[in-house]
Amino acid sequence: MEEKKTNPTADKIMDICNVLQITPEQLLTGKGIEDEEEIVAASPESRFTPYDIQLIEDYHGLKEEQKKRLMAYVEALKKIESLENM
């Protein structure tokens, strides 16, 4: 029986990465997966989860204008939260 070889779409690769909480590079090469787990495990007091790390990696992949817009959204969310807590 022959196996059919397929290449997943970029969307499918991103879905897999999101579920596994790894980057596409880590999925495709395996590099950095153990290192990240060791970093998280080595510092139990750390507030950074694999999701946090992914968010930072995604941020670094944005264009400068996108980064500025994202930071404006974050500031707006913080203002809304502080108003709600009054």
C-alpha positions as CSV (number, residue, x, y, z in Angstrom):
1,M,0.0,0.0,0.0
2,E,1.4,3.4,-1.0
3,E,1.2,6.3,1.3
4,K,0.0,9.6,-0.2
5,K,2.4,12.4,0.5
6,T,0.8,15.8,1.1
7,N,2.0,19.2,2.2
8,P,-0.2,20.9,4.7
9,T,-1.3,24.5,3.9
10,A,0.1,27.4,5.9
11,D,-3.2,27.7,7.7
12,K,-3.0,24.1,8.8
13,I,0.6,24.5,10.0
14,M,-0.5,27.5,12.1
15,D,-3.4,25.6,13.5
16,I,-1.1,22.8,14.6
17,C,1.4,25.3,16.1
18,N,-1.4,27.0,18.0
19,V,-2.6,23.7,19.5
20,L,0.9,22.6,20.4
21,Q,1.9,26.1,21.5
22,I,5.1,26.1,19.4
23,T,6.4,28.2,16.5
24,P,6.3,27.1,12.9
25,E,10.1,26.8,12.9
26,Q,9.9,24.6,16.0
27,L,7.3,22.4,14.3
28,L,9.3,22.1,11.1
29,T,12.8,21.7,12.5
30,G,12.3,20.6,16.1
31,K,14.8,23.2,17.2
32,G,14.1,25.1,20.4
33,I,11.3,22.9,21.7
34,E,13.4,21.3,24.5
35,D,15.1,24.6,25.2
36,E,11.8,26.4,25.8
37,E,10.4,23.7,28.0
38,E,13.6,23.8,30.0
39,I,13.4,27.6,30.4
40,V,9.8,27.4,31.7
41,A,10.5,24.4,33.9
42,A,13.7,25.9,35.3
43,S,11.9,29.0,36.7
44,P,8.6,28.0,38.3
45,E,8.2,31.6,39.6
46,S,8.2,32.8,36.0
47,R,5.0,34.3,34.8
48,F,5.7,33.5,31.2
49,T,3.8,30.6,29.7
50,P,4.4,29.1,26.2
51,Y,1.5,31.2,25.1
52,D,3.2,34.3,26.3
53,I,6.4,33.4,24.5
54,Q,4.4,32.7,21.3
55,L,2.7,36.1,21.6
56,I,6.1,37.8,21.9
57,E,7.4,35.9,18.9
58,D,4.4,36.9,16.9
59,Y,4.8,40.5,18.0
60,H,8.4,40.5,16.7
61,G,7.1,39.3,13.3
62,L,4.9,42.3,12.9
63,K,5.7,45.4,10.8
64,E,6.4,48.6,12.8
65,E,3.0,50.1,12.0
66,Q,1.3,46.9,13.2
67,K,3.3,47.0,16.4
68,K,2.2,50.6,17.1
69,R,-1.4,49.7,16.5
70,L,-1.2,46.7,18.8
71,M,0.3,48.8,21.6
72,A,-2.4,51.4,21.1
73,Y,-5.0,48.6,21.5
74,V,-3.3,47.3,24.7
75,E,-3.3,50.8,26.2
76,A,-7.0,51.2,25.3
77,L,-7.8,47.9,27.0
78,K,-5.9,48.9,30.1
79,K,-7.9,52.2,30.2
80,I,-11.2,50.4,29.8
81,E,-10.3,48.0,32.6
82,S,-9.3,50.8,34.9
83,L,-12.6,52.6,34.2
84,E,-14.6,49.4,34.8
85,N,-12.8,48.9,38.2
86,M,-13.8,52.3,39.5
